[in-house]
Amino acid sequence: MPQAGAQLLQATSAGTPPFTPQNLISNIFLGDGVEVTNITFNGNSDAVGYFTGGMPTVGIDRGIVLTSGQVETTGPLANGCTETGSVFASNDNNIFTNDPDLAMLTTPGLALRDLAVYTISFIPTDSMLSFRYCFGSEEYPEFGCSTFNDVFGFFIQGPGYPVPTNIAIIPGTGLPVTINNLHPTNPNNPACTPLNAQYYNDNNNSALQPTYDGFTDVFTAAATVIPCEEYTIKLAIADVSDGIYDSGVFLEAKSF
């Protein structure tokens, strides 16, 4: 669970040299357990970036962040996740709007917007793949039990996984980590009772960065794999229904 403190998270987008979407994976996220053979990124390069100082709020000191908006603020209508206080992280970049794997994790027919998607081909050197992450959102806590169910997933495919399989799962359940699957009481909807709220951490009205109003605990994504065989993993996030009130997923450095 994130600990209170005065330290502020600092983040730089992949649209700012020396970073690129690809070297965020190869230089920051990648650890010792895999050999990466290919990295592709679809989305706005300003939607992903490198962060440090994340312990007080996120529970992860440094790593990479994927957002459904922007990492850094670039104007009055483009607020990044590094804002503080009551500023809403909100930017509708809307570069592309379709991913069938993410669509499977939300209500059929709802629009996906502002996608940021990595596809990584890799060869594991061990029989277990794992990495740590935390999800945060500006949709918290007012949009639980709604159509604004921002979504992300980590989809592995390869030997043992004939179809893309999401490994971003709420502990002890088969549920993907989404706004509607993990939330506290909705202050605007008393009928929306808490769900998996033991994993929720409130950041509303806080001066701590990032500005997202709520975060999950730090979870571990894990999959059993066959050493020396090739796999792909897709890391993807999107706004749902509209392109505002963004979300982000923070991945620990050197944990992949």
WOWOWO-V256914 format. One record per residue. N is the residue number from 1. RES is the residue in one small letter. PHI is phi in radians with two decimals (NA if undefined). BURIAL is 1 if it has 16 or more other C-alpha atoms within 10 Angstrom, else 0. D_CENTER is the distance of its C-alpha to the mean C-alpha in Angstrom with 1 decimal. Layout:
BEGIN
n=<N	N>
res=<RES	RES>
phi=<PHI	PHI>
burial=<BURIAL	BURIAL>
d_center=<D_CENTER	D_CENTER>
END
This chain:
BEGIN
n=<1	2	3	4	5	6	7	8	9	10	11	12	13	14	15	16	17	18	19	20	21	22	23	24	25	26	27	28	29	30	31	32	33	34	35	36	37	38	39	40	41	42	43	44	45	46	47	48	49	50	51	52	53	54	55	56	57	58	59	60	61	62	63	64	65	66	67	68	69	70	71	72	73	74	75	76	77	78	79	80	81	82	83	84	85	86	87	88	89	90	91	92	93	94	95	96	97	98	99	100	101	102	103	104	105	106	107	108	109	110	111	112	113	114	115	116	117	118	119	120	121	122	123	124	125	126	127	128	129	130	131	132	133	134	135	136	137	138	139	140	141	142	143	144	145	146	147	148	149	150	151	152	153	154	155	156	157	158	159	160	161	162	163	164	165	166	167	168	169	170	171	172	173	174	175	176	177	178	179	180	181	182	183	184	185	186	187	188	189	190	191	192	193	194	195	196	197	198	199	200	201	202	203	204	205	206	207	208	209	210	211	212	213	214	215	216	217	218	219	220	221	222	223	224	225	226	227	228	229	230	231	232	233	234	235	236	237	238	239	240	241	242	243	244	245	246	247	248	249	250	251	252	253	254	255	256>
res=<m	p	q	a	g	a	q	l	l	q	a	t	s	a	g	t	p	p	f	t	p	q	n	l	i	s	n	i	f	l	g	d	g	v	e	v	t	n	i	t	f	n	g	n	s	d	a	v	g	y	f	t	g	g	m	p	t	v	g	i	d	r	g	i	v	l	t	s	g	q	v	e	t	t	g	p	l	a	n	g	c	t	e	t	g	s	v	f	a	s	n	d	n	n	i	f	t	n	d	p	d	l	a	m	l	t	t	p	g	l	a	l	r	d	l	a	v	y	t	i	s	f	i	p	t	d	s	m	l	s	f	r	y	c	f	g	s	e	e	y	p	e	f	g	c	s	t	f	n	d	v	f	g	f	f	i	q	g	p	g	y	p	v	p	t	n	i	a	i	i	p	g	t	g	l	p	v	t	i	n	n	l	h	p	t	n	p	n	n	p	a	c	t	p	l	n	a	q	y	y	n	d	n	n	n	s	a	l	q	p	t	y	d	g	f	t	d	v	f	t	a	a	a	t	v	i	p	c	e	e	y	t	i	k	l	a	i	a	d	v	s	d	g	i	y	d	s	g	v	f	l	e	a	k	s	f>
phi=<NA	-1.00	-1.84	-1.17	3.09	-1.72	-1.14	-1.87	-1.19	-2.02	-2.51	-2.24	-1.35	-1.26	-1.44	-1.97	-0.97	-1.57	-1.46	-2.37	-0.96	-1.24	-1.33	-1.06	-1.31	-1.24	-1.74	-2.08	-1.32	-1.22	-1.84	-1.81	-1.62	-2.46	-1.90	-1.51	-1.86	-2.82	-2.37	-2.16	-2.35	-2.11	2.47	-1.53	-1.09	-1.32	-1.49	-2.22	-3.02	-1.85	-2.25	-2.36	1.22	-1.55	-1.03	-1.04	-1.91	-1.45	1.54	-2.25	-1.20	-2.65	2.85	-2.04	-2.22	-1.90	-2.17	-1.70	-2.70	-2.37	-1.36	-1.98	-1.35	-2.13	3.05	-1.12	-1.91	-2.37	-1.55	-1.57	-1.28	-1.47	-1.18	-2.17	1.13	-1.60	-1.22	-1.47	-1.25	-2.74	-2.77	-1.69	-1.43	0.88	-1.21	-2.57	-2.34	-2.45	-2.64	-1.13	-1.22	-1.09	-1.05	-1.20	-1.62	-2.24	-1.15	-0.96	1.63	-1.35	-1.31	-1.73	-2.38	1.00	-1.24	-2.25	-2.38	-1.72	-2.17	-2.11	-1.66	-2.67	-2.12	-1.34	-1.79	-2.26	-1.58	-2.29	-1.82	-2.71	-2.76	-1.82	-2.69	-2.46	-1.88	-2.34	-2.70	-1.35	-1.26	-1.27	-1.63	-1.36	-2.09	-1.13	1.06	-2.37	-1.43	-1.58	-1.74	-0.90	-2.43	-2.54	-2.82	-2.10	-1.89	-1.73	-2.53	2.67	-0.93	1.58	-2.35	-1.16	-2.16	-0.98	-2.13	-1.37	-1.93	-1.63	-2.14	-1.12	-0.93	1.35	-2.36	-1.82	-1.55	-1.19	-1.37	-2.42	-1.00	-1.31	-1.64	-2.56	-2.83	-1.50	-1.05	-1.49	-1.13	-1.70	-2.57	-1.02	-1.30	-1.52	-1.43	-1.03	-2.41	0.92	-1.24	-1.14	-1.76	-1.75	-2.24	-1.36	-2.26	-1.19	1.09	-1.72	-1.53	-1.39	-1.50	-1.17	-1.36	-0.89	-1.37	-2.72	-2.40	-1.40	-1.08	-1.35	-1.92	-2.01	-1.55	-2.51	-2.62	-1.39	-2.31	-1.79	-0.98	1.28	-1.73	-1.60	-2.26	-2.17	-2.33	-1.85	-1.90	-2.46	-2.52	-2.73	-1.25	-2.16	1.36	-2.35	-1.80	-1.91	0.89	-1.40	-2.32	-2.60	-2.16	-1.85	-1.96	-1.20	-1.06	1.06	-1.77	-1.64>
burial=<1	1	0	0	0	0	0	1	1	1	1	1	1	1	1	0	0	0	1	1	1	1	0	1	1	0	0	1	1	1	0	0	1	1	1	1	0	0	1	0	1	0	1	1	1	1	1	1	1	1	1	1	1	1	1	1	1	1	1	1	1	1	1	1	1	1	1	1	1	1	1	1	1	0	0	0	0	1	1	1	1	1	1	1	1	0	1	1	1	1	1	1	1	1	0	0	0	0	0	0	1	1	1	0	1	1	0	0	0	0	1	1	1	1	1	1	1	1	1	1	1	1	1	1	1	0	0	0	1	0	1	1	1	1	1	1	1	1	1	1	1	1	1	1	1	0	1	1	1	1	1	1	1	1	1	1	1	1	0	0	0	0	0	0	1	1	1	1	1	1	0	0	0	0	0	1	1	1	1	1	1	1	1	1	1	1	0	0	0	0	0	1	0	1	1	1	0	0	1	1	1	1	1	1	0	1	0	1	1	1	1	1	1	1	1	1	1	1	1	1	1	1	1	0	1	1	0	0	0	1	1	1	1	1	1	1	1	1	1	1	1	1	1	1	1	1	1	1	1	1	1	1	1	1	1	1>
d_center=<16.7	16.2	19.7	21.4	22.6	23.5	21.3	19.1	15.8	16.6	14.4	15.8	14.5	15.3	17.9	19.9	22.2	22.2	18.6	17.7	14.7	16.7	17.8	14.4	14.2	17.9	18.6	15.8	13.4	16.5	18.7	22.0	21.5	21.0	22.7	20.5	22.8	20.8	17.6	17.0	14.6	14.9	13.9	14.7	14.8	14.3	10.8	9.8	11.5	12.9	12.9	15.7	17.0	14.0	16.1	17.5	14.5	11.4	13.7	12.8	15.4	14.0	11.7	9.4	6.6	5.2	6.3	8.4	11.2	12.3	11.8	15.5	18.0	20.5	22.7	23.6	21.7	18.6	17.0	14.1	11.8	14.5	17.0	18.6	20.5	20.8	19.5	17.0	14.0	15.0	15.7	16.5	16.4	16.8	17.6	17.2	16.7	17.0	15.3	17.3	14.9	12.3	15.4	16.6	14.0	15.2	18.7	20.9	21.9	19.2	18.1	14.8	14.4	12.7	11.0	9.5	10.4	11.5	14.3	15.7	19.2	20.2	23.1	22.6	25.4	24.9	24.7	21.4	17.9	15.4	12.6	11.0	7.6	6.9	5.1	7.2	9.0	12.3	13.3	14.1	16.9	19.0	17.3	17.2	19.5	19.2	18.4	15.6	13.3	9.9	8.3	5.9	7.8	9.2	12.8	15.7	19.1	22.4	25.3	24.8	22.0	24.0	21.4	17.6	16.5	13.1	12.7	9.6	12.4	13.6	16.4	19.8	18.8	18.0	15.6	12.0	9.6	10.0	11.8	15.1	14.8	14.0	15.6	18.7	21.9	21.5	24.0	24.9	25.4	27.3	27.3	23.5	23.8	21.2	19.3	17.8	18.1	19.0	15.4	14.8	15.4	16.9	16.4	18.5	21.4	20.3	21.1	18.3	15.6	12.8	14.3	11.9	14.4	12.7	10.5	10.5	12.5	11.4	11.4	12.7	12.0	15.5	17.9	21.6	22.7	26.0	26.7	27.8	26.6	24.1	20.8	17.9	14.2	11.9	8.2	7.4	6.0	8.9	11.0	13.6	17.3	17.2	15.5	15.6	13.9	10.5	7.0	4.2	1.9	5.5	7.5	11.2	13.8	16.4	14.9	14.7>
END
